[in-house]
Amino acid sequence: MMKRRYRDSQSQGQPRHKWRYNPEGDSGFLKDEKPTNLITQVADYYSARTNKTLEQREASPIIHLKKLNNWIKSVLIQLYARRGDSVLDLACGKGGDLIKWDKAMIGYYVGIDIAAGSVEDCRTRYNGDADHHQRRNKCSFPARLIVGDCFDLKVPFDRVLERDAPFDICSCQFAMHYSWSNEARARRALANVSALLRPGGTFIGTMPDANVIIKKLREAEGLEISNSVYSIHFGEEFARKKFKSSSPFGIKYNFQLEDAVDCPEWIVAFNVFKKMAEEYGLDLVLVKNFHEFVYDFMKNPEFVELMRRLGALGDGSPDQSTISPDEWEVANLYLAFVLRKRGQPDRARANNRVQREHTHIAKEDIMVIRSED
Ligand SMILES: C[S@@+](CC[C@H](N)C(=O)[O-])C[C@H]1O[C@@H](n2cnc3c(N)ncnc32)[C@H](O)[C@@H]1O
């Protein structure tokens, strides 16, 4: 594997902003648990997750939720991806969206994830190699895969991806909240997206809906909210269940989702996210809690048919299983968003993009970026 080290970043500077660092709040957070340790914990957790056979997957207690999540991501991709688009998939994981991008007939794909094991699985999927006896189709678009921390302050992604950018679409599915461990990382995440998208380009994503989580927390007796498939636990530092609007970063909780997640995550206050995104030239196009998303897009017969095919709600026949109330409650903990980068497309720059032909990725083609502490 190719390895790179970066000592400092040449990425664009941070714009002026309203939310100032809260040294007291941040140092309190840093004293107990260094974000670096938590970031490693997240990376190790996802890297260690093994692939499942089709039978194991179907037996998962959250299989319908997983199918619903796939439906939501598919709808976002179908709505915003155009044939030939160049796509940047931040926190691409095991490449669970590769088939969706292939169906959208994109022209180029770059996937980045902090978990080396997941990127290796993504490579296998991309190449169409059989996995657990599952036949897979090879992806038809050229691609590049990178192991790295998408929100690292020391990694200048605009330089790393200089020959790949600008992208028409940036996608960050179920991962943006990992950047909210502190303000600098949250800003770096948005700065990276903005620097790499073309003017007029689209940023699509899904992440926890902080409004719902905080509301449930306040309604709960203790510091935990849960049902049979998930639990969210806040530390004693949040015993008063009050969150200062002056320090919206570093609000950590532990999230466990049966058969899917078990690691630290951070609250993303959407109003702050929206305003901060505007500072980086990214304007809100759409935000919908998953429940609202389902109700709204199920009015479209094309997406009803897609839902039937994916089987998240069963296939309509009475003997078919469907999403359970507990899974549906978890869906309510998430939202989908779409942002658009301000400006008009710069055709000259888009045409400069390096033409890539290959549709096979070897192990040694994966670039590994390690930043120095
Ligand atoms: C819930 S999974 C989602 C994976 C994929 N986007 C999907 O929808 O299938 C979250 C992913 O975020 C990745 N991740 C977490 N923090 C990251 C970081 N700082 N940089 C890159 N990837 C990160 C994890 O390794 C994991 O693959």
PDBQT file of the ligand as one rigid body, heavy atoms in Angstrom, charges set to zero:
ROOT
HETATM    1  C1  LIG A 401     -21.958   3.717  10.070  1.00  0.00    +0.000 C 
HETATM    2  S1  LIG A 401     -20.559   3.501   9.055  1.00  0.00    +0.000 S 
HETATM    3  C2  LIG A 401     -21.147   4.053   7.478  1.00  0.00    +0.000 C 
HETATM    4  C3  LIG A 401     -20.376   3.531   6.302  1.00  0.00    +0.000 C 
HETATM    5  C4  LIG A 401     -20.908   3.915   4.924  1.00  0.00    +0.000 C 
HETATM    6  N1  LIG A 401     -20.877   5.349   4.724  1.00  0.00    +0.000 N 
HETATM    7  C5  LIG A 401     -22.311   3.367   4.728  1.00  0.00    +0.000 C 
HETATM    8  O1  LIG A 401     -23.272   4.145   4.726  1.00  0.00    +0.000 OA
HETATM    9  O2  LIG A 401     -22.447   2.165   4.550  1.00  0.00    +0.000 OA
HETATM   10  C6  LIG A 401     -19.534   4.835   9.560  1.00  0.00    +0.000 C 
HETATM   11  C7  LIG A 401     -18.206   4.848   8.847  1.00  0.00    +0.000 C 
HETATM   12  O3  LIG A 401     -17.519   6.064   9.195  1.00  0.00    +0.000 OA
HETATM   13  C8  LIG A 401     -16.140   5.763   9.221  1.00  0.00    +0.000 C 
HETATM   14  N2  LIG A 401     -15.448   6.849   9.928  1.00  0.00    +0.000 N 
HETATM   15  C9  LIG A 401     -15.614   7.251  11.206  1.00  0.00    +0.000 A 
HETATM   16  N3  LIG A 401     -14.796   8.280  11.480  1.00  0.00    +0.000 NA
HETATM   17  C10 LIG A 401     -14.091   8.532  10.347  1.00  0.00    +0.000 A 
HETATM   18  C11 LIG A 401     -13.079   9.465  10.005  1.00  0.00    +0.000 A 
HETATM   19  N4  LIG A 401     -12.624  10.329  10.903  1.00  0.00    +0.000 N 
HETATM   20  N5  LIG A 401     -12.559   9.456   8.746  1.00  0.00    +0.000 NA
HETATM   21  C12 LIG A 401     -13.012   8.543   7.836  1.00  0.00    +0.000 A 
HETATM   22  N6  LIG A 401     -13.960   7.630   8.107  1.00  0.00    +0.000 NA
HETATM   23  C13 LIG A 401     -14.503   7.617   9.353  1.00  0.00    +0.000 A 
HETATM   24  C14 LIG A 401     -16.091   4.411   9.917  1.00  0.00    +0.000 C 
HETATM   25  O4  LIG A 401     -14.868   3.746   9.750  1.00  0.00    +0.000 OA
HETATM   26  C15 LIG A 401     -17.275   3.712   9.238  1.00  0.00    +0.000 C 
HETATM   27  O5  LIG A 401     -16.866   3.024   8.083  1.00  0.00    +0.000 OA
ENDROOT
TORSDOF 0
